[in-house]
Amino acid sequence: MRITLDQQAEDILTKKIGDQPGQVRLLYDTEGCGCYGITSFQIISKPDSTDVPIENESFPFWVDPQRAVFYEDQLRLKGDPMDGSFRLEGDSQIYGQNVKLNDIRSN
């Protein structure tokens, strides 16, 4: 799996991660969401032991392999500088618009 970021997405991630060490996890949450899941991102201190890397040139990205099956092998992440959200898409579909980034790093 690979994710390509546009410049706005890189800028948003750089600002949100800041000077503190951080990595990014792609989530697909199905709990309490009905039949469709919700895509989101987390800034984490370190990946879970079961997470697998997502190839990327800019930041360390991770995903749970049981959730990776919901996504295409080639993804694009576009940033919206107006509200700091993202659009995640592949060749065959849009996985989320207005996708949020939550910082869950431990202090």
C-alpha positions, 0 to 999 in steps of 0.5 A, a space after each residue: 500500500 502506498 499513499 501520495 500527499 499533495 503539498 497542502 496535505 504535507 503542510 497540514 501534517 507538518 503543522 499538526 505534528 509540530 516539533 514533537 515526534 509523531 507518526 500517522 495512522 490511517 483508521 477505518 472505524 466501523 463501530 456505531 457507524 451503521 453499514 459503512 465505516 468512517 475514515 480518519 487519521 491519528 497522530 500517534 507516538 508509535 504504531 501498534 505492534 500489529 500495524 503495517 507501514 504504508 509507503 510514503 515519501 514524507 511521513 511514517 504512515 501506518 494501518 492495521 492490516 485488518 483495516 487495510 483491506 478496505 483500501 486500494 493499494 494506491 491512495 492519494 491524500 489531498 489537504 484542505 488548508 481552510 479547515 485542516 481536513 483531508 480528502 482520501 481517494 483512490 482510482 476507483 472511489 473517494 474514501 472520505 472528504 472532510 477527513 479529520 486528523 486527531 492527535 492521540 500522542 501521549 505526553 
